[in-house]
């Protein structure tokens, strides 16, 4: 059985009207802050910031630099000051809780408008059943900058249970999202962060397949544990059996780990039971999606669509752990916060006391952050505590 290849991948984005190369922005002369604001208005459109073929076409970065160059045209104190004020009014910066609220509102407003915008006789197929993102990311912690991505963002739409090719609905929805989401507030141009879009039927189909694999795996584990317990009981008596029961690890016990390879043992074992590499890729992508849905459902279990009951009862959904959301939530509840987020908290207090040119340079950098083109000058607000790609490399290789 071939699984649905529905998560947006870098290689497949041209299907959704992604060009792979940013379009040039012809903004004309920049004489004052009003001209700069007009140019900045164009950066709401993802097509001017497209990062998705950067590794293939390095010249893309030069095009984006040209598109951002209007920011260098303001020289007077008055124009810079007015641009900063208008920028802050629009984005909520430096109030990061307000920025985070605007990100959520902008995303929700965009995806709900898509339902009405697409129209046609089958409008119900594009109705949004649920949406969300990783609750442990900067948005969930009210520490996001304007132009942040929606970390592990997702959308569930109705789709059509009678329609054979649900990909048509998800592809069209992704295309509308690409064309309509305001990149100045929440960006689709951070690598590997385009929200996953699934229909209800696709979720059910994936769960049916992966739950079968999961049940085989979990039943085998239970049998092995039972045989071990019987052996210990026979050798060391009841106390030995109790010791083994206390030490026996279920897959779910890895939920507190934030080491990707260790935490996702269940997913690694499932991958070995899936014969085709394309299906393993789909299972990996689906895991990132379904775990975020599960995490949000745990925090808000008052959703009445039957798909949530299906997820709640799914062995795959309950044991999958490629994201370590629960592990990170435990650390956060214990007082952990990434250093960049601590620095952003301090920035909220310091911003208005900065010298004007420093404020303007910071604003320029945050605008370029929408496509990861910021300088190193303010890296303390962007740099992660570790190399995330390196941290996940071993796990991702094992899931292929």
KATA-V407299 format. One line per field, one symbol per residue. psi: psi as a letter, one per 20 degrees, with the letter a starting at -180 (. if undefined). Layout:
BEGIN
psi: ???
END
This chain:
BEGIN
psi: pprpniqoqhijihhkjphipqqqoniaqohahgghhgghhhjhphhijpjikhhhnhihhhghghhiihhiiphqggggghggghghgghiqjnhhhggghgggggggghhhhghhgbrhkhhhjpphqraroijrhghjkkqqpjrrnpkqqpprgaoiiphnihgghghggghghiipoihgpqjkppkjpqppqrggggggghgghhghgggghhggggghghgggggghgjagghghgghhhpprhhijiiqjoggghkgghhhghiiphphhhhgghgghghghhhggghhhimklpiphhhhgghiphghhiqlihkghghhggghjippqhhhghhghhhhhgiiqqghggghgggghgihhkkjqaihkhiihprhrogghhiggghhii.
END
